[in-house]
Amino acid sequence: MVKRAKDNMTMQIEIHDGRNDNSPLPQEKLILFIQESHDSIRDENESDLSTKPSSNPLIKSILEKLEKHSSLYKYIVSVTTLDLEEPTEGGSKFSFKNDIGASWQSKKDGIFNYKLEDVDSRRCYLITILWLHK
């Protein structure tokens, strides 16, 4: 959900999980997979990450960890990258794009959202993991 204040045009982004109570692994483990994947990409690419696309290797690493955990599910991982620009008097500016959709059985399938901030590269990643029972 996006809220806009009419006076100063600032935006708040709120992420609401759809259904993660039936997740194939605990929320803490999902977060660990995301953070480990991000850290391994940073370690492999010691150079400036702000100029290199990192969503594809991040998606690949998260999917590999999920698939090793359970083969009873199909997984979809989406990463929205927010590139933060220099702050101005009106607040920080950023740009982002992401589209994703799925249809599923609500008793077996679900979704988890997580926000990962990388202060060093001035990027924020909104990561969505969907699991679909085979």
Secondary structure, 3 states (H helix, E strand, C coil): CEEECCCCCCEEECCCCCECCCCCCCHHHHHHHHHHHHHHHHHHCCCCHHHCCCHHHHHHHHHHHHHHHCCCEEEEEEEEEEEECCCECCECCEECCCCCCCCCCCCCCEEEEEEEEECCCCEEEEEEEEEEEC
